[in-house]
Amino acid sequence: MPLVSITRLHLRGFRHLLAFGWQSGKSARQAQRSPGFLGGRLYARPMRRTFWTATVWESEAAMRAFRATGDHRLVMTRISDWCDEAAVAHWEQPDATAPAADEVLRRMQAIGRAVRLRHPSPAHAEGKTVPDGRLPSGGGPLPPRGA
């Protein structure tokens, strides 16, 4: 069954926006070329400093292989410094369709977990995964590309 992986990131300040944007773009391109990547969607609200991903993978092993290598591995080492809120959630579903924004929000609130950060916001420190309660928006589709 395909695995859905979602993330929500909130940058601590605009000073991190350029570096985050550059690295996350490289990470997105890596995902598109990764074995087992079935598709996804990126959501970006730069003026709110909030970014979401919803990716679909053939398996948890495929998602973990992507997560542990290349540009994504590098960006993960910086998230703790760049972000004051970060949360993830995973689930299996019968089809390879990227979930709609309302499903992404619902799942993050229901099964998401806050990631350990160096500079957490007060809400993040309390374990809130979507402190602002806003639906993911902006951005666009992330289709797979040939390896």
C-alpha positions as CSV (number, residue, x, y, z in Angstrom):
1,M,0.0,0.0,0.0
2,P,1.3,3.5,-0.8
3,L,2.7,5.6,2.1
4,V,1.8,9.2,2.5
5,S,4.3,11.5,4.3
6,I,3.4,15.0,5.3
7,T,5.4,17.8,6.8
8,R,4.7,21.3,8.1
9,L,7.5,23.7,8.7
10,H,7.4,27.3,10.0
11,L,10.6,29.4,9.7
12,R,11.8,31.3,12.7
13,G,12.4,34.4,10.6
14,F,12.5,35.8,7.1
15,R,16.3,35.7,7.3
16,H,16.1,31.9,6.7
17,L,13.8,32.1,3.7
18,L,16.4,32.2,0.9
19,A,18.5,29.4,2.2
20,F,15.4,27.3,3.0
21,G,13.9,28.0,-0.4
22,W,17.1,27.0,-2.2
23,Q,17.6,23.8,-0.2
24,S,14.0,22.7,-0.2
25,G,13.9,23.2,-4.0
26,K,16.9,20.9,-4.4
27,S,15.2,18.4,-2.0
28,A,12.0,18.5,-4.1
29,R,13.9,17.7,-7.3
30,Q,15.6,14.9,-5.5
31,A,12.2,13.4,-4.5
32,Q,11.0,13.6,-8.1
33,R,13.9,11.5,-9.2
34,S,13.8,9.1,-6.3
35,P,12.9,5.4,-6.8
36,G,9.5,4.7,-5.3
37,F,8.3,8.4,-5.4
38,L,4.7,8.4,-6.8
39,G,3.9,12.1,-6.6
40,G,2.9,14.8,-4.2
41,R,2.2,18.4,-3.6
42,L,4.1,21.3,-2.1
43,Y,2.3,24.1,-0.2
44,A,4.0,27.5,0.4
45,R,3.0,30.6,2.2
46,P,6.3,32.5,2.2
47,M,4.8,35.7,3.8
48,R,3.6,33.5,6.7
49,R,6.9,31.6,6.6
50,T,4.9,28.3,6.5
51,F,5.6,25.4,4.2
52,W,3.9,22.0,3.8
53,T,4.7,18.9,1.8
54,A,2.5,15.9,1.0
55,T,4.4,13.1,-0.8
56,V,3.3,9.6,-1.7
57,W,5.7,6.7,-1.8
58,E,5.5,3.1,-3.0
59,S,6.6,2.1,0.5
60,E,8.0,3.3,3.8
61,A,11.4,1.9,2.8
62,A,11.4,4.1,-0.4
63,M,10.5,7.2,1.7
64,R,13.2,6.4,4.3
65,A,15.8,5.9,1.5
66,F,15.0,9.3,0.1
67,R,15.0,10.9,3.5
68,A,18.4,9.6,4.4
69,T,20.3,10.7,1.3
70,G,21.3,13.7,-0.8
71,D,19.9,17.1,-0.5
72,H,17.1,16.1,1.7
73,R,19.5,14.7,4.3
74,L,21.3,18.0,4.2
75,V,18.2,20.1,4.7
76,M,17.1,18.0,7.6
77,T,20.2,18.9,9.5
78,R,19.3,22.6,9.2
79,I,15.6,22.5,10.1
80,S,16.3,22.6,13.8
81,D,18.0,26.0,13.3
82,W,15.7,27.4,10.6
83,C,12.4,26.5,12.1
84,D,10.4,27.2,15.3
85,E,7.7,24.7,14.3
86,A,8.1,21.4,12.5
87,A,5.8,18.4,12.4
88,V,5.5,15.2,10.4
89,A,2.9,12.4,9.9
90,H,2.7,9.2,7.9
91,W,-0.1,6.8,6.9
92,E,-0.8,4.2,4.4
93,Q,-3.7,4.5,1.9
94,P,-5.0,2.3,-0.9
95,D,-4.2,4.6,-3.8
96,A,-1.3,6.8,-4.9
97,T,-3.2,10.1,-5.0
98,A,-1.7,13.0,-3.0
99,P,-4.2,14.0,-0.3
100,A,-6.2,17.2,-0.5
101,A,-5.3,20.1,1.7
102,D,-8.2,19.5,4.2
103,E,-7.1,15.9,4.6
104,V,-3.5,17.0,5.1
105,L,-4.6,19.4,7.9
106,R,-6.9,16.8,9.5
107,R,-4.2,14.1,9.5
108,M,-1.5,16.4,10.9
109,Q,-3.8,17.5,13.7
110,A,-4.8,13.9,14.4
111,I,-1.6,11.8,14.0
112,G,1.2,14.3,13.5
113,R,4.1,14.6,15.8
114,A,6.3,17.6,16.6
115,V,9.9,17.4,15.7
116,R,12.6,18.3,18.2
117,L,13.9,21.8,17.5
118,R,16.6,24.1,19.0
119,H,14.3,27.2,19.1
120,P,10.7,26.0,19.4
121,S,7.8,28.4,19.5
122,P,5.7,28.1,22.8
123,A,3.0,26.3,20.9
124,H,5.5,23.8,19.4
125,A,7.0,23.2,22.8
126,E,3.5,22.2,23.9
127,G,3.4,19.6,21.1
128,K,1.0,21.5,18.8
129,T,1.5,20.4,15.2
130,V,-0.5,23.1,13.5
131,P,-0.6,26.0,16.0
132,D,-2.3,28.4,13.5
133,G,-4.9,25.9,12.4
134,R,-4.6,27.0,8.8
135,L,-5.1,24.8,5.8
136,P,-2.1,24.3,3.6
137,S,-2.3,26.5,0.6
138,G,-0.2,28.0,-2.3
139,G,2.4,25.9,-4.0
140,G,1.6,23.2,-6.6
141,P,1.9,19.6,-7.7
142,L,5.1,17.6,-7.4
143,P,5.1,15.0,-10.2
144,P,7.6,12.2,-10.4
145,R,10.4,12.4,-13.0
146,G,12.6,9.8,-14.6
147,A,15.7,8.9,-12.5
